[in-house]
Amino acid sequence: MTTVHDVTPDQLRGLEAAGEAALNAALGRLSAREREAYWASVRRAYNAPYNDAVKKPRAGSAAARL
């Protein structure tokens, strides 16, 4: 498997462009509403569990006691 450490910056840019083109081709068959739903799910998946979209106060913190 090729990693980012095995390619030159030019090759990496080419791989990025190819990946973006493939993603755009796949999403191109969807309606605008479906594309927005796709990106909303991606944002949600990448936002959890490490960066909760809604910050919850930690138990024992001053904010939790209010």
All heavy atoms as TSV, in Angstrom:
chain	resi	resn	atom	element	x	y	z
A	1	MET	N	N	0.840	-1.176	0.000
A	1	MET	CA	C	0.000	0.000	0.000
A	1	MET	C	C	0.884	1.238	0.000
A	1	MET	O	O	1.842	1.340	0.747
A	1	MET	CB	C	-0.907	-0.019	1.224
A	1	MET	CG	C	-1.791	1.173	1.322
A	1	MET	SD	S	-2.898	0.973	2.725
A	1	MET	CE	C	-3.625	2.545	2.721
A	2	THR	N	N	0.538	2.183	-0.826
A	2	THR	CA	C	1.285	3.430	-0.906
A	2	THR	C	C	0.812	4.379	0.182
A	2	THR	O	O	-0.378	4.518	0.427
A	2	THR	CB	C	1.073	4.091	-2.275
A	2	THR	OG1	O	1.492	3.173	-3.284
A	2	THR	CG2	C	1.870	5.367	-2.401
A	3	THR	N	N	1.749	5.017	0.854
A	3	THR	CA	C	1.404	6.016	1.857
A	3	THR	C	C	1.906	7.375	1.393
A	3	THR	O	O	2.662	7.468	0.420
A	3	THR	CB	C	2.040	5.690	3.230
A	3	THR	OG1	O	3.458	5.838	3.123
A	3	THR	CG2	C	1.701	4.275	3.680
A	4	VAL	N	N	1.513	8.428	2.105
A	4	VAL	CA	C	1.955	9.772	1.730
A	4	VAL	C	C	3.466	9.912	1.829
A	4	VAL	O	O	4.045	10.803	1.224
A	4	VAL	CB	C	1.272	10.867	2.577
A	4	VAL	CG1	C	-0.210	10.895	2.299
A	4	VAL	CG2	C	1.536	10.674	4.045
A	5	HIS	N	N	4.108	9.027	2.555
A	5	HIS	CA	C	5.560	9.090	2.701
A	5	HIS	C	C	6.286	8.481	1.512
A	5	HIS	O	O	7.486	8.662	1.363
A	5	HIS	CB	C	5.994	8.383	3.990
A	5	HIS	CG	C	5.323	8.942	5.204
A	5	HIS	ND1	N	5.600	10.194	5.701
A	5	HIS	CD2	C	4.363	8.433	6.005
A	5	HIS	CE1	C	4.861	10.432	6.763
A	5	HIS	NE2	N	4.087	9.378	6.968
A	6	ASP	N	N	5.545	7.765	0.663
A	6	ASP	CA	C	6.149	7.078	-0.474
A	6	ASP	C	C	6.011	7.835	-1.791
A	6	ASP	O	O	6.496	7.377	-2.813
A	6	ASP	CB	C	5.487	5.701	-0.668
A	6	ASP	CG	C	5.656	4.808	0.539
A	6	ASP	OD1	O	6.701	4.893	1.205
A	6	ASP	OD2	O	4.724	4.032	0.819
A	7	VAL	N	N	5.339	8.971	-1.785
A	7	VAL	CA	C	5.086	9.695	-3.029
A	7	VAL	C	C	5.674	11.097	-2.964
A	7	VAL	O	O	5.866	11.663	-1.888
A	7	VAL	CB	C	3.573	9.782	-3.339
A	7	VAL	CG1	C	2.980	8.405	-3.558
A	7	VAL	CG2	C	2.825	10.507	-2.253
A	8	THR	N	N	5.913	11.648	-4.118
A	8	THR	CA	C	6.416	13.018	-4.197
A	8	THR	C	C	5.242	13.992	-4.041
A	8	THR	O	O	4.079	13.590	-4.199
A	8	THR	CB	C	7.086	13.270	-5.559
A	8	THR	OG1	O	6.082	13.223	-6.575
A	8	THR	CG2	C	8.199	12.268	-5.837
A	9	PRO	N	N	5.519	15.238	-3.747
A	9	PRO	CA	C	4.429	16.220	-3.657
A	9	PRO	C	C	3.591	16.299	-4.934
A	9	PRO	O	O	2.365	16.421	-4.870
A	9	PRO	CB	C	5.153	17.535	-3.377
A	9	PRO	CG	C	6.390	17.121	-2.649
A	9	PRO	CD	C	6.797	15.823	-3.305
A	10	ASP	N	N	4.228	16.198	-6.091
A	10	ASP	CA	C	3.480	16.225	-7.357
A	10	ASP	C	C	2.573	15.003	-7.481
A	10	ASP	O	O	1.425	15.112	-7.919
A	10	ASP	CB	C	4.424	16.290	-8.555
A	10	ASP	CG	C	5.059	17.655	-8.736
A	10	ASP	OD1	O	4.481	18.642	-8.218
A	10	ASP	OD2	O	6.111	17.741	-9.382
A	11	GLN	N	N	3.080	13.836	-7.103
A	11	GLN	CA	C	2.258	12.630	-7.147
A	11	GLN	C	C	1.090	12.738	-6.167
A	11	GLN	O	O	-0.027	12.329	-6.481
A	11	GLN	CB	C	3.099	11.400	-6.818
A	11	GLN	CG	C	4.103	11.025	-7.880
A	11	GLN	CD	C	5.049	9.946	-7.401
A	11	GLN	OE1	O	5.474	9.943	-6.246
A	11	GLN	NE2	N	5.377	9.021	-8.289
A	12	LEU	N	N	1.356	13.296	-5.000
A	12	LEU	CA	C	0.311	13.454	-3.992
A	12	LEU	C	C	-0.791	14.365	-4.509
A	12	LEU	O	O	-1.985	14.068	-4.361
A	12	LEU	CB	C	0.903	14.002	-2.693
A	12	LEU	CG	C	-0.050	14.095	-1.510
A	12	LEU	CD1	C	-0.660	12.747	-1.183
A	12	LEU	CD2	C	0.679	14.655	-0.302
A	13	ARG	N	N	-0.418	15.474	-5.148
A	13	ARG	CA	C	-1.424	16.372	-5.718
A	13	ARG	C	C	-2.251	15.650	-6.785
A	13	ARG	O	O	-3.466	15.836	-6.890
A	13	ARG	CB	C	-0.772	17.624	-6.282
A	13	ARG	CG	C	-0.378	18.631	-5.203
A	13	ARG	CD	C	0.092	19.945	-5.794
A	13	ARG	NE	N	1.400	19.851	-6.430
A	13	ARG	CZ	C	2.569	19.905	-5.775
A	13	ARG	NH1	N	2.586	20.058	-4.475
A	13	ARG	NH2	N	3.696	19.818	-6.428
A	14	GLY	N	N	-1.598	14.809	-7.580
A	14	GLY	CA	C	-2.313	14.028	-8.595
A	14	GLY	C	C	-3.293	13.046	-7.969
A	14	GLY	O	O	-4.426	12.892	-8.440
A	15	LEU	N	N	-2.871	12.394	-6.887
A	15	LEU	CA	C	-3.763	11.466	-6.190
A	15	LEU	C	C	-4.941	12.206	-5.556
A	15	LEU	O	O	-6.077	11.725	-5.590
A	15	LEU	CB	C	-2.992	10.693	-5.120
A	15	LEU	CG	C	-1.956	9.703	-5.638
A	15	LEU	CD1	C	-1.080	9.190	-4.496
A	15	LEU	CD2	C	-2.642	8.551	-6.357
A	16	GLU	N	N	-4.661	13.380	-4.998
A	16	GLU	CA	C	-5.742	14.179	-4.407
A	16	GLU	C	C	-6.755	14.578	-5.472
A	16	GLU	O	O	-7.962	14.492	-5.258
A	16	GLU	CB	C	-5.168	15.431	-3.747
A	16	GLU	CG	C	-4.382	15.150	-2.498
A	16	GLU	CD	C	-3.598	16.368	-2.005
A	16	GLU	OE1	O	-3.472	17.366	-2.760
A	16	GLU	OE2	O	-3.130	16.329	-0.866
A	17	ALA	N	N	-6.273	15.012	-6.622
A	17	ALA	CA	C	-7.153	15.431	-7.709
A	17	ALA	C	C	-7.982	14.244	-8.216
A	17	ALA	O	O	-9.183	14.381	-8.480
A	17	ALA	CB	C	-6.345	16.043	-8.854
A	18	ALA	N	N	-7.362	13.076	-8.334
A	18	ALA	CA	C	-8.075	11.884	-8.794
A	18	ALA	C	C	-9.149	11.478	-7.782
A	18	ALA	O	O	-10.271	11.109	-8.176
A	18	ALA	CB	C	-7.092	10.734	-9.014
A	19	GLY	N	N	-8.821	11.559	-6.510
A	19	GLY	CA	C	-9.807	11.231	-5.472
A	19	GLY	C	C	-10.973	12.197	-5.481
A	19	GLY	O	O	-12.137	11.796	-5.366
A	20	GLU	N	N	-10.670	13.484	-5.622
A	20	GLU	CA	C	-11.726	14.490	-5.668
A	20	GLU	C	C	-12.606	14.297	-6.893
A	20	GLU	O	O	-13.839	14.407	-6.813
A	20	GLU	CB	C	-11.125	15.887	-5.659
A	20	GLU	CG	C	-12.162	16.983	-5.583
A	20	GLU	CD	C	-11.569	18.369	-5.478
A	20	GLU	OE1	O	-10.354	18.503	-5.246
A	20	GLU	OE2	O	-12.335	19.333	-5.626
A	21	ALA	N	N	-11.998	13.979	-8.038
A	21	ALA	CA	C	-12.770	13.753	-9.263
A	21	ALA	C	C	-13.686	12.540	-9.111
A	21	ALA	O	O	-14.852	12.571	-9.531
A	21	ALA	CB	C	-11.832	13.564	-10.456
A	22	ALA	N	N	-13.175	11.474	-8.493
A	22	ALA	CA	C	-13.998	10.278	-8.284
A	22	ALA	C	C	-15.159	10.572	-7.342
A	22	ALA	O	O	-16.291	10.130	-7.572
A	22	ALA	CB	C	-13.129	9.142	-7.733
A	23	LEU	N	N	-14.889	11.320	-6.282
A	23	LEU	CA	C	-15.947	11.681	-5.334
A	23	LEU	C	C	-16.999	12.549	-6.017
A	23	LEU	O	O	-18.201	12.313	-5.876
A	23	LEU	CB	C	-15.357	12.408	-4.127
A	23	LEU	CG	C	-16.343	12.843	-3.055
A	23	LEU	CD1	C	-17.114	11.661	-2.487
A	23	LEU	CD2	C	-15.617	13.576	-1.947
A	24	ASN	N	N	-16.569	13.551	-6.763
A	24	ASN	CA	C	-17.511	14.418	-7.468
A	24	ASN	C	C	-18.336	13.638	-8.491
A	24	ASN	O	O	-19.531	13.903	-8.658
A	24	ASN	CB	C	-16.788	15.577	-8.139
A	24	ASN	CG	C	-16.313	16.598	-7.134
A	24	ASN	OD1	O	-16.870	16.732	-6.049
A	24	ASN	ND2	N	-15.257	17.316	-7.480
A	25	ALA	N	N	-17.729	12.666	-9.167
A	25	ALA	CA	C	-18.467	11.844	-10.133
A	25	ALA	C	C	-19.526	11.010	-9.419
A	25	ALA	O	O	-20.662	10.898	-9.896
A	25	ALA	CB	C	-17.503	10.940	-10.901
A	26	ALA	N	N	-19.174	10.453	-8.275
A	26	ALA	CA	C	-20.137	9.645	-7.522
A	26	ALA	C	C	-21.269	10.509	-6.978
A	26	ALA	O	O	-22.434	10.118	-7.024
A	26	ALA	CB	C	-19.426	8.917	-6.383
A	27	LEU	N	N	-20.935	11.695	-6.481
A	27	LEU	CA	C	-21.954	12.571	-5.912
A	27	LEU	C	C	-22.772	13.267	-6.996
A	27	LEU	O	O	-23.888	13.724	-6.734
A	27	LEU	CB	C	-21.316	13.608	-4.992
A	27	LEU	CG	C	-20.660	13.059	-3.726
A	27	LEU	CD1	C	-20.028	14.191	-2.932
A	27	LEU	CD2	C	-21.652	12.287	-2.881
A	28	GLY	N	N	-22.241	13.334	-8.194
A	28	GLY	CA	C	-22.925	14.007	-9.287
A	28	GLY	C	C	-24.245	13.367	-9.657
A	28	GLY	O	O	-25.130	14.028	-10.208
A	29	ARG	N	N	-24.416	12.103	-9.345
A	29	ARG	CA	C	-25.671	11.427	-9.670
A	29	ARG	C	C	-26.764	11.724	-8.659
A	29	ARG	O	O	-27.919	11.402	-8.862
A	29	ARG	CB	C	-25.450	9.923	-9.776
A	29	ARG	CG	C	-25.053	9.282	-8.469
A	29	ARG	CD	C	-24.830	7.767	-8.614
A	29	ARG	NE	N	-24.332	7.205	-7.387
A	29	ARG	CZ	C	-25.072	6.912	-6.331
A	29	ARG	NH1	N	-26.361	7.126	-6.350
A	29	ARG	NH2	N	-24.527	6.397	-5.245
A	30	LEU	N	N	-26.396	12.360	-7.542
A	30	LEU	CA	C	-27.360	12.675	-6.483
A	30	LEU	C	C	-27.989	14.047	-6.699
A	30	LEU	O	O	-27.385	14.927	-7.312
A	30	LEU	CB	C	-26.661	12.664	-5.119
A	30	LEU	CG	C	-25.954	11.378	-4.706
A	30	LEU	CD1	C	-25.264	11.573	-3.368
A	30	LEU	CD2	C	-26.917	10.212	-4.655
A	31	SER	N	N	-29.166	14.216	-6.148
A	31	SER	CA	C	-29.803	15.531	-6.177
A	31	SER	C	C	-29.083	16.437	-5.178
A	31	SER	O	O	-28.314	15.966	-4.333
A	31	SER	CB	C	-31.278	15.418	-5.783
A	31	SER	OG	O	-31.396	15.082	-4.396
A	32	ALA	N	N	-29.341	17.737	-5.272
A	32	ALA	CA	C	-28.719	18.685	-4.343
A	32	ALA	C	C	-29.068	18.327	-2.902
A	32	ALA	O	O	-28.217	18.397	-2.005
A	32	ALA	CB	C	-29.157	20.112	-4.668
A	33	ARG	N	N	-30.296	17.938	-2.673
A	33	ARG	CA	C	-30.730	17.564	-1.314
A	33	ARG	C	C	-29.976	16.323	-0.813
A	33	ARG	O	O	-29.568	16.268	0.341
A	33	ARG	CB	C	-32.235	17.315	-1.328
A	33	ARG	CG	C	-32.817	17.082	0.020
A	33	ARG	CD	C	-34.320	16.989	-0.070
A	33	ARG	NE	N	-34.879	16.832	1.255
A	33	ARG	CZ	C	-36.133	16.654	1.508
A	33	ARG	NH1	N	-37.000	16.621	0.516
A	33	ARG	NH2	N	-36.569	16.513	2.733
A	34	GLU	N	N	-29.800	15.344	-1.688
A	34	GLU	CA	C	-29.083	14.133	-1.304
A	34	GLU	C	C	-27.601	14.430	-1.043
A	34	GLU	O	O	-27.007	13.869	-0.122
A	34	GLU	CB	C	-29.220	13.063	-2.391
A	34	GLU	CG	C	-30.616	12.488	-2.488
A	34	GLU	CD	C	-30.800	11.609	-3.704
A	34	GLU	OE1	O	-30.292	11.965	-4.798
A	34	GLU	OE2	O	-31.449	10.560	-3.565
A	35	ARG	N	N	-27.005	15.316	-1.862
A	35	ARG	CA	C	-25.603	15.688	-1.632
A	35	ARG	C	C	-25.453	16.387	-0.290
A	35	ARG	O	O	-24.510	16.130	0.452
A	35	ARG	CB	C	-25.089	16.591	-2.759
A	35	ARG	CG	C	-24.699	15.832	-4.008
A	35	ARG	CD	C	-23.927	16.699	-4.997
A	35	ARG	NE	N	-24.630	17.904	-5.396
A	35	ARG	CZ	C	-25.552	17.972	-6.352
A	35	ARG	NH1	N	-25.885	16.896	-7.011
A	35	ARG	NH2	N	-26.125	19.124	-6.653
A	36	GLU	N	N	-26.376	17.271	0.054
A	36	GLU	CA	C	-26.320	17.960	1.343
A	36	GLU	C	C	-26.462	16.965	2.485
A	36	GLU	O	O	-25.767	17.064	3.493
A	36	GLU	CB	C	-27.399	19.039	1.431
A	36	GLU	CG	C	-27.389	19.780	2.752
A	36	GLU	CD	C	-26.027	20.357	3.151
A	36	GLU	OE1	O	-25.289	20.821	2.271
A	36	GLU	OE2	O	-25.708	20.317	4.357
A	37	ALA	N	N	-27.346	15.982	2.323
A	37	ALA	CA	C	-27.496	14.947	3.352
A	37	ALA	C	C	-26.203	14.141	3.492
A	37	ALA	O	O	-25.791	13.807	4.608
A	37	ALA	CB	C	-28.667	14.027	3.012
A	38	TYR	N	N	-25.562	13.841	2.367
A	38	TYR	CA	C	-24.281	13.119	2.404
A	38	TYR	C	C	-23.247	13.910	3.189
A	38	TYR	O	O	-22.602	13.390	4.106
A	38	TYR	CB	C	-23.785	12.850	0.981
A	38	TYR	CG	C	-22.372	12.343	0.951
A	38	TYR	CD1	C	-22.089	11.012	1.188
A	38	TYR	CD2	C	-21.300	13.213	0.735
A	38	TYR	CE1	C	-20.787	10.538	1.193
A	38	TYR	CE2	C	-20.001	12.751	0.737
A	38	TYR	CZ	C	-19.752	11.421	0.969
A	38	TYR	OH	O	-18.456	10.975	0.988
A	39	TRP	N	N	-23.080	15.197	2.839
A	39	TRP	CA	C	-22.069	16.006	3.517
A	39	TRP	C	C	-22.416	16.231	4.982
A	39	TRP	O	O	-21.520	16.292	5.829
A	39	TRP	CB	C	-21.849	17.334	2.786
A	39	TRP	CG	C	-21.073	17.118	1.515
A	39	TRP	CD1	C	-21.503	17.331	0.250
A	39	TRP	CD2	C	-19.741	16.604	1.399
A	39	TRP	NE1	N	-20.523	16.985	-0.654
A	39	TRP	CE2	C	-19.429	16.530	0.023
A	39	TRP	CE3	C	-18.790	16.184	2.310
A	39	TRP	CZ2	C	-18.211	16.061	-0.449
A	39	TRP	CZ3	C	-17.564	15.727	1.835
A	39	TRP	CH2	C	-17.293	15.671	0.474
A	40	ALA	N	N	-23.692	16.318	5.307
A	40	ALA	CA	C	-24.094	16.447	6.717
A	40	ALA	C	C	-23.684	15.199	7.488
A	40	ALA	O	O	-23.207	15.294	8.624
A	40	ALA	CB	C	-25.599	16.676	6.817
A	41	SER	N	N	-23.839	14.027	6.879
A	41	SER	CA	C	-23.441	12.794	7.562
A	41	SER	C	C	-21.925	12.701	7.703
A	41	SER	O	O	-21.419	12.226	8.718
A	41	SER	CB	C	-23.992	11.563	6.834
A	41	SER	OG	O	-23.378	11.402	5.571
A	42	VAL	N	N	-21.195	13.179	6.701
A	42	VAL	CA	C	-19.728	13.192	6.796
A	42	VAL	C	C	-19.287	14.119	7.925
A	42	VAL	O	O	-18.440	13.750	8.754
A	42	VAL	CB	C	-19.083	13.621	5.457
A	42	VAL	CG1	C	-17.597	13.911	5.620
A	42	VAL	CG2	C	-19.312	12.560	4.399
A	43	ARG	N	N	-19.870	15.322	7.978
A	43	ARG	CA	C	-19.520	16.258	9.054
A	43	ARG	C	C	-19.839	15.658	10.414
A	43	ARG	O	O	-19.048	15.770	11.353
A	43	ARG	CB	C	-20.259	17.583	8.869
A	43	ARG	CG	C	-19.704	18.439	7.744
A	43	ARG	CD	C	-20.315	19.833	7.735
A	43	ARG	NE	N	-21.751	19.819	7.541
A	43	ARG	CZ	C	-22.356	19.818	6.353
A	43	ARG	NH1	N	-21.634	19.815	5.250
A	43	ARG	NH2	N	-23.666	19.830	6.271
A	44	ARG	N	N	-20.977	15.004	10.510
A	44	ARG	CA	C	-21.358	14.403	11.789
A	44	ARG	C	C	-20.397	13.278	12.171
A	44	ARG	O	O	-19.975	13.179	13.313
A	44	ARG	CB	C	-22.781	13.873	11.702
A	44	ARG	CG	C	-23.270	13.326	13.004
A	44	ARG	CD	C	-24.719	12.967	12.936
A	44	ARG	NE	N	-25.134	12.493	14.245
A	44	ARG	CZ	C	-26.356	12.211	14.557
A	44	ARG	NH1	N	-27.315	12.357	13.679
A	44	ARG	NH2	N	-26.649	11.774	15.755
A	45	ALA	N	N	-20.046	12.434	11.207
A	45	ALA	CA	C	-19.151	11.319	11.488
A	45	ALA	C	C	-17.765	11.804	11.897
A	45	ALA	O	O	-17.159	11.261	12.822
A	45	ALA	CB	C	-19.044	10.401	10.262
A	46	TYR	N	N	-17.241	12.810	11.210
A	46	TYR	CA	C	-15.909	13.302	11.530
A	46	TYR	C	C	-15.894	14.151	12.780
A	46	TYR	O	O	-14.847	14.403	13.358
A	46	TYR	CB	C	-15.323	14.093	10.350
A	46	TYR	CG	C	-14.660	13.185	9.357
A	46	TYR	CD1	C	-15.358	12.693	8.266
A	46	TYR	CD2	C	-13.342	12.796	9.529
A	46	TYR	CE1	C	-14.750	11.844	7.364
A	46	TYR	CE2	C	-12.733	11.944	8.643
A	46	TYR	CZ	C	-13.444	11.469	7.552
A	46	TYR	OH	O	-12.838	10.621	6.672
A	47	ASN	N	N	-17.048	14.609	13.220
A	47	ASN	CA	C	-17.127	15.446	14.404
A	47	ASN	C	C	-17.258	14.616	15.676
A	47	ASN	O	O	-17.090	15.137	16.767
A	47	ASN	CB	C	-18.307	16.414	14.283
A	47	ASN	CG	C	-18.176	17.581	15.222
A	47	ASN	OD1	O	-17.078	18.035	15.490
A	47	ASN	ND2	N	-19.282	18.053	15.732
A	48	ALA	N	N	-17.571	13.357	15.570
A	48	ALA	CA	C	-17.800	12.526	16.753
A	48	ALA	C	C	-16.830	11.357	16.719
A	48	ALA	O	O	-16.439	10.908	15.665
A	48	ALA	CB	C	-19.235	12.029	16.752
A	49	PRO	N	N	-16.430	10.815	17.799
A	49	PRO	CA	C	-16.807	11.163	19.156
A	49	PRO	C	C	-15.857	12.165	19.803
A	49	PRO	O	O	-16.047	12.568	20.940
A	49	PRO	CB	C	-16.725	9.833	19.875
A	49	PRO	CG	C	-15.575	9.145	19.205
A	49	PRO	CD	C	-15.660	9.580	17.748
A	50	TYR	N	N	-14.838	12.568	19.071
A	50	TYR	CA	C	-13.792	13.388	19.680
A	50	TYR	C	C	-14.184	14.847	19.841
A	50	TYR	O	O	-13.778	15.497	20.784
A	50	TYR	CB	C	-12.504	13.287	18.858
A	50	TYR	CG	C	-12.083	11.864	18.678
A	50	TYR	CD1	C	-12.214	11.219	17.462
A	50	TYR	CD2	C	-11.591	11.135	19.759
A	50	TYR	CE1	C	-11.850	9.890	17.315
A	50	TYR	CE2	C	-11.228	9.804	19.620
A	50	TYR	CZ	C	-11.356	9.194	18.391
A	50	TYR	OH	O	-11.006	7.893	18.257
A	51	ASN	N	N	-14.927	15.377	18.924
A	51	ASN	CA	C	-15.299	16.789	18.945
A	51	ASN	C	C	-16.811	16.911	18.903
A	51	ASN	O	O	-17.393	17.188	17.870
A	51	ASN	CB	C	-14.704	17.517	17.733
A	51	ASN	CG	C	-13.206	17.416	17.709
A	51	ASN	OD1	O	-12.571	17.628	18.718
A	51	ASN	ND2	N	-12.647	17.083	16.557
A	52	ASP	N	N	-17.469	16.672	20.011
A	52	ASP	CA	C	-18.928	16.733	20.047
A	52	ASP	C	C	-19.426	18.050	19.480
A	52	ASP	O	O	-18.920	19.117	19.815
A	52	ASP	CB	C	-19.443	16.591	21.482
A	52	ASP	CG	C	-19.232	15.186	22.029
A	52	ASP	OD1	O	-19.116	14.256	21.210
A	52	ASP	OD2	O	-19.185	15.030	23.255
A	53	ALA	N	N	-20.425	17.967	18.622
A	53	ALA	CA	C	-20.999	19.168	18.027
A	53	ALA	C	C	-21.609	20.064	19.103
A	53	ALA	O	O	-21.528	21.272	19.032
A	53	ALA	CB	C	-22.060	18.788	16.996
A	54	VAL	N	N	-22.212	19.451	20.088
A	54	VAL	CA	C	-22.779	20.193	21.212
A	54	VAL	C	C	-21.924	19.853	22.429
A	54	VAL	O	O	-21.871	18.711	22.863
A	54	VAL	CB	C	-24.251	19.791	21.468
A	54	VAL	CG1	C	-24.787	20.520	22.691
A	54	VAL	CG2	C	-25.091	20.060	20.239
A	55	LYS	N	N	-21.247	20.863	22.938
A	55	LYS	CA	C	-20.374	20.632	24.084
A	55	LYS	C	C	-21.215	20.326	25.314
A	55	LYS	O	O	-22.151	21.043	25.634
A	55	LYS	CB	C	-19.495	21.858	24.360
A	55	LYS	CG	C	-18.521	22.142	23.246
A	55	LYS	CD	C	-17.468	21.077	23.187
A	55	LYS	CE	C	-16.443	21.425	22.117
A	55	LYS	NZ	N	-15.484	20.390	21.922
A	56	LYS	N	N	-20.878	19.229	25.979
A	56	LYS	CA	C	-21.568	18.840	27.197
A	56	LYS	C	C	-20.643	19.123	28.372
A	56	LYS	O	O	-19.473	18.763	28.336
A	56	LYS	CB	C	-21.904	17.355	27.149
A	56	LYS	CG	C	-22.817	16.994	26.000
A	56	LYS	CD	C	-22.987	15.509	25.892
A	56	LYS	CE	C	-23.697	15.177	24.598
A	56	LYS	NZ	N	-23.320	13.913	24.060
A	57	PRO	N	N	-21.157	19.765	29.418
A	57	PRO	CA	C	-20.291	20.027	30.570
A	57	PRO	C	C	-19.864	18.721	31.221
A	57	PRO	O	O	-20.618	17.753	31.248
A	57	PRO	CB	C	-21.168	20.859	31.505
A	57	PRO	CG	C	-22.549	20.789	30.979
A	57	PRO	CD	C	-22.497	20.259	29.584
A	58	ARG	N	N	-18.642	18.703	31.679
A	58	ARG	CA	C	-18.133	17.518	32.359
A	58	ARG	C	C	-18.727	17.437	33.756
A	58	ARG	O	O	-18.949	18.447	34.410
A	58	ARG	CB	C	-16.614	17.587	32.476
A	58	ARG	CG	C	-15.933	17.534	31.153
A	58	ARG	CD	C	-14.456	17.554	31.347
A	58	ARG	NE	N	-13.804	17.636	30.046
A	58	ARG	CZ	C	-12.516	17.565	29.879
A	58	ARG	NH1	N	-11.719	17.440	30.903
A	58	ARG	NH2	N	-11.995	17.636	28.689
A	59	ALA	N	N	-18.966	16.224	34.198
A	59	ALA	CA	C	-19.474	16.025	35.547
A	59	ALA	C	C	-18.466	16.600	36.539
A	59	ALA	O	O	-17.253	16.426	36.389
A	59	ALA	CB	C	-19.696	14.543	35.823
A	60	GLY	N	N	-18.959	17.339	37.491
A	60	GLY	CA	C	-18.076	17.935	38.496
A	60	GLY	C	C	-17.567	19.313	38.120
A	60	GLY	O	O	-16.962	19.981	38.931
A	61	SER	N	N	-17.819	19.764	36.879
A	61	SER	CA	C	-17.362	21.103	36.485
A	61	SER	C	C	-18.347	22.137	37.003
A	61	SER	O	O	-19.483	21.840	37.340
A	61	SER	CB	C	-17.239	21.210	34.974
A	61	SER	OG	O	-18.515	21.214	34.380
A	62	ALA	N	N	-17.921	23.372	37.054
A	62	ALA	CA	C	-18.766	24.458	37.538
A	62	ALA	C	C	-20.012	24.594	36.668
A	62	ALA	O	O	-21.106	24.831	37.154
A	62	ALA	CB	C	-17.983	25.764	37.567
A	63	ALA	N	N	-19.870	24.445	35.374
A	63	ALA	CA	C	-21.003	24.580	34.456
A	63	ALA	C	C	-22.029	23.470	34.693
A	63	ALA	O	O	-23.215	23.688	34.549
A	63	ALA	CB	C	-20.514	24.544	33.011
A	64	ALA	N	N	-21.569	22.278	35.052
A	64	ALA	CA	C	-22.485	21.162	35.293
A	64	ALA	C	C	-23.288	21.374	36.581
A	64	ALA	O	O	-24.383	20.840	36.715
A	64	ALA	CB	C	-21.721	19.849	35.348
A	65	ARG	N	N	-22.752	22.117	37.512
A	65	ARG	CA	C	-23.435	22.332	38.788
A	65	ARG	C	C	-24.473	23.430	38.713
A	65	ARG	O	O	-25.279	23.580	39.597
A	65	ARG	CB	C	-22.416	22.642	39.872
A	65	ARG	CG	C	-21.543	21.444	40.224
A	65	ARG	CD	C	-20.694	21.754	41.446
A	65	ARG	NE	N	-19.717	22.782	41.192
A	65	ARG	CZ	C	-18.443	22.557	40.873
A	65	ARG	NH1	N	-18.018	21.333	40.754
A	65	ARG	NH2	N	-17.625	23.557	40.648
A	66	LEU	N	N	-24.469	24.246	37.669
A	66	LEU	CA	C	-25.400	25.370	37.556
A	66	LEU	C	C	-26.794	24.915	37.248
A	66	LEU	O	O	-27.142	24.011	36.700
A	66	LEU	CB	C	-24.930	26.364	36.500
A	66	LEU	CG	C	-23.612	27.043	36.828
A	66	LEU	CD1	C	-23.222	27.937	35.665
A	66	LEU	CD2	C	-23.692	27.852	38.096
